């Protein structure tokens, strides 16, 4: 193969296609690091949730609360991102995706679609599962 064909082949290499929210989501561990870095940044908007525990509690409150909210209304302040972050494949969107996966998992547990003891969500790695069962155990 000629060098020009090799170069064209390298330029033609494509990133894997992302088709689901999980394809975009950060791992749980990486989300925690990202939140911590963002909270310490002198230039970036700071998240209202400064730890994973705080984020999980706030997401659970959104799930069990009496009023439905658009994701932009609660995700943006919690993560310290602008609503436009929902429209781009960036680090911020990866954090949004991970947060929404957690929201959906807690919602599924709360609705009884999964046994609470087996409820967990995976933010991209097999090691990243945790159980929201204790938070979601109050029936509506």
C-alpha positions in Angstrom: 0.0 0.0 0.0 1.4 3.4 -0.8 2.0 6.0 1.8 -0.8 8.3 0.5 -3.3 5.4 0.7 -2.1 4.7 4.3 -2.6 8.3 5.2 -6.0 8.4 3.7 -7.0 5.3 5.6 -5.9 6.9 8.9 -7.8 10.1 8.2 -10.8 8.0 7.1 -10.8 6.1 10.4 -14.0 6.9 12.3 -14.8 7.1 15.9 -17.2 4.4 17.2 -20.8 5.4 16.7 -22.6 6.5 19.8 -26.2 5.4 19.8 -27.3 5.3 23.5 -26.9 7.5 26.5 -24.6 4.9 28.0 -22.2 5.4 25.0 -21.8 9.0 26.1 -21.7 8.7 29.9 -18.6 9.0 32.0 -17.9 6.3 34.5 -19.0 6.9 38.0 -15.4 7.3 39.2 -14.6 9.7 36.3 -17.7 11.8 37.0 -16.6 12.3 40.6 -13.1 13.4 39.4 -14.7 15.7 36.9 -17.0 17.3 39.5 -14.1 17.8 41.9 -12.0 19.4 39.2 -14.8 21.7 38.2 -15.6 22.7 41.8 -11.9 23.8 42.2 -11.6 25.6 38.9 -11.2 29.4 39.2 -12.8 29.9 35.7 -15.5 27.3 35.3 -19.0 27.6 36.7 -19.1 25.6 39.9 -21.5 22.7 40.4 -24.0 22.9 43.2 -23.3 19.2 43.9 -19.7 19.1 44.9 -19.5 15.3 45.5 -21.1 12.2 44.2 -23.0 11.7 47.4 -24.5 15.2 47.0 -25.3 14.5 43.4 -27.0 11.2 44.2 -29.1 12.8 46.9 -30.2 15.6 44.6 -31.0 13.3 41.8 -33.0 11.1 44.2 -34.9 14.2 45.4 -35.8 15.0 41.8 -37.1 11.5 41.3 -39.2 11.3 44.4 -40.3 15.0 44.5 -43.9 16.0 43.9 -43.1 18.1 40.8 -41.7 17.0 37.5 -38.9 19.1 36.1 -37.2 19.3 32.7 -33.7 17.9 32.9 -32.1 21.2 32.0 -33.8 22.8 35.1 -32.0 20.5 37.6 -29.0 19.0 35.8 -27.4 22.3 34.8 -27.2 23.8 38.3 -26.2 20.5 39.9 -23.3 20.0 37.4 -22.5 23.7 36.8 -23.1 23.5 33.1 -25.1 25.6 30.6 -28.2 24.2 28.9 -26.3 24.3 25.6 -24.1 21.4 26.9 -27.1 19.1 26.1 -26.4 19.7 22.4 -22.7 18.8 22.1 -20.6 15.7 22.5 -18.3 17.2 25.1 -17.0 16.3 28.6 -20.0 18.3 30.0 -22.4 16.2 28.0 -20.7 13.0 29.2 -21.4 14.2 32.8 -25.0 15.0 31.9 -25.4 11.5 30.4 -24.0 9.8 33.5 -26.3 11.8 35.7 -29.4 11.0 33.6 -28.6 7.3 33.6 -28.5 7.5 37.4 -31.9 9.3 37.4 -33.4 6.7 35.2 -32.1 3.8 37.3 -33.5 5.4 40.5 -36.8 6.0 38.7 -37.0 2.3 37.5 -36.4 1.1 41.1 -39.0 3.4 42.5 -41.6 2.2 40.0 -40.9 -1.4 41.1 -39.7 -2.5 37.7 -36.6 -3.9 39.3 -36.1 -5.6 42.6 -34.5 -3.0 44.9 -31.8 -5.4 46.0 -30.8 -5.8 42.3 -31.2 -2.1 41.4 -27.9 -0.6 40.3 -26.7 1.5 37.5 -23.5 1.2 35.5 -21.9 4.3 34.2 -19.8 2.5 31.7 -17.7 0.0 33.6 -18.6 -3.2 35.4 -16.9 -1.9 38.6 -19.1 1.2 38.7 -22.4 -0.2 39.9 -24.0 0.8 43.1 -27.4 0.3 44.6 -29.9 3.1 44.8 -32.4 0.8 46.5 -32.2 2.5 49.9 -33.0 5.9 48.3 -35.8 4.6 46.1 -37.6 2.4 48.7 -40.4 4.9 49.5 -43.4 4.0 47.3 -45.3 6.8 45.6 
